[in-house]
Amino acid sequence: MSATVIYIHGFLSSPQSHKAQLAADYFKRHHPDIRFLVPDMPNHPAGAFARLDQLVKDELARQPDKLVLMGSSLGGFFSTVLAERYDLKAVVVNPAVRPHERGEQFLGDYHNPYTHEPFSVTQNDIDCLAELAPAQITPQRYWLMVQEGDETLDYRLAVDAYAGSKQLVEPGGDHSFVGFERHLPAIVEFLGVAG
């Protein structure tokens, strides 16, 4: 079986993030036959989503037996949009839910700690997120993984938004999802990508 997993990192993150590296190392060691991609994306939501959308189209054109998604934080939101658009399974980790509804608090200037790139979040970025937000989701596509100690996002919003999906709600933890690597074998099983 040919399988591709696309891992989508969150806002102010990069392919060098801790979770992305843990997942990449796991797939390299335990499932070297699986194509594991962690795309480098622009910091702006519109540009990031355009790149992700094109990547999914390109990967589907390769006709893998299976194409699936993993996403964290804003990457969880993007994974959800793409999963609905292209009928894909996804694991979403401490995902952003309706990020445009809290968008005004993110307006301003930023500096990506991984890439050292300065950028600004504008109202156009928030409007882009609003346009992308799916009106509803197909719950069986998703495995929601959240930790109650998430200091960045309210985990309860995700629990409600992904009602009917497989869910793992852990006490404690934080937005980075402490102990993420413990769940990688179960993630592979849920996504159905192991030989």
Long-range contacts (C-beta under 8 A, 24 or more apart in sequence): 1-65, 1-66, 1-193, 1-195, 2-35, 2-64, 2-65, 2-66, 3-33, 3-34, 3-35, 3-64, 3-65, 3-66, 3-67, 3-68, 3-193, 4-34, 4-35, 4-36, 4-37, 4-59, 4-62, 4-64, 4-66, 4-67, 4-68, 5-34, 5-35, 5-36, 5-37, 5-68, 5-69, 5-70, 5-191, 5-193, 6-37, 6-38, 6-39, 6-52, 6-55, 6-56, 6-59, 6-67, 6-68, 6-69, 6-70, 7-36, 7-37, 7-38, 7-69, 7-70, 7-71, 7-72, 7-75, 8-39, 8-41, 8-52, 8-69, 8-70, 8-71, 8-72, 8-75, 8-76, 8-78, 8-79, 9-38, 9-41, 9-71, 9-72, 9-73, 9-75, 10-71, 10-72, 10-73, 10-74, 10-75, 10-76, 10-96, 11-43, 11-73, 11-74, 11-96, 11-106, 12-43, 12-110, 12-112, 12-113, 12-114, 13-72, 13-73, 13-75, 13-112, 13-114, 14-40, 14-112, 14-114, 14-115, 15-39, 15-40, 16-114, 17-72, 17-114, 18-176, 19-72, 19-93, 19-176, 19-177, 19-180, 22-180, 22-181, 22-184, 23-70, 23-180, 23-184, 26-181, 26-184, 30-184, 30-185, 30-188, 31-188, 31-193, 31-194, 33-195, 34-193, 34-194, 35-64, 43-110, 43-112, 43-115, 43-117, 43-119, 44-119, 44-121, 44-125, 45-74, 45-125, 45-128, 45-129, 45-132, 46-124, 46-125, 46-128, 48-78, 49-78, 49-81, 49-128, 49-132, 52-78, 52-82, 53-82, 53-85, 56-82, 56-85, 56-86, 56-88, 60-86, 66-191, 66-192, 66-193, 68-191, 68-192, 68-193, 70-187, 70-191, 71-95, 72-177, 73-152, 73-153, 73-175, 74-99, 76-158, 77-129, 77-132, 77-133, 78-132, 80-134, 80-137, 80-142, 81-132, 81-133, 81-134, 83-137, 83-138, 83-141, 83-142, 84-134, 84-137, 84-138, 84-141, 87-141, 88-141, 89-141, 89-142, 89-190, 89-191, 89-192, 90-141, 90-142, 90-143, 91-142, 91-143, 91-145, 91-187, 91-190, 91-191, 92-142, 92-143, 92-144, 92-145, 92-158, 92-162, 93-145, 93-146, 93-177, 93-180, 94-145, 94-146, 94-147, 94-150, 94-152, 94-153, 94-155, 94-158, 94-175, 94-177, 95-144, 95-146, 95-153, 95-158, 95-162, 96-153, 97-153, 97-157, 97-158, 97-160, 97-161, 98-133, 98-157, 98-161, 99-129, 100-126, 100-127, 100-129, 100-130, 100-133, 103-129, 103-130, 137-161, 137-162, 137-165, 139-163, 139-164, 139-165, 140-164, 140-165, 141-165, 142-166, 143-167, 143-168, 143-187, 143-190, 144-168, 145-170, 145-177, 145-180, 145-183, 146-170, 146-177, 147-171, 147-172, 147-173, 147-174, 147-175, 147-177, 147-178, 148-172, 148-173, 149-173, 149-174, 149-178, 150-174, 150-175, 151-175, 166-190
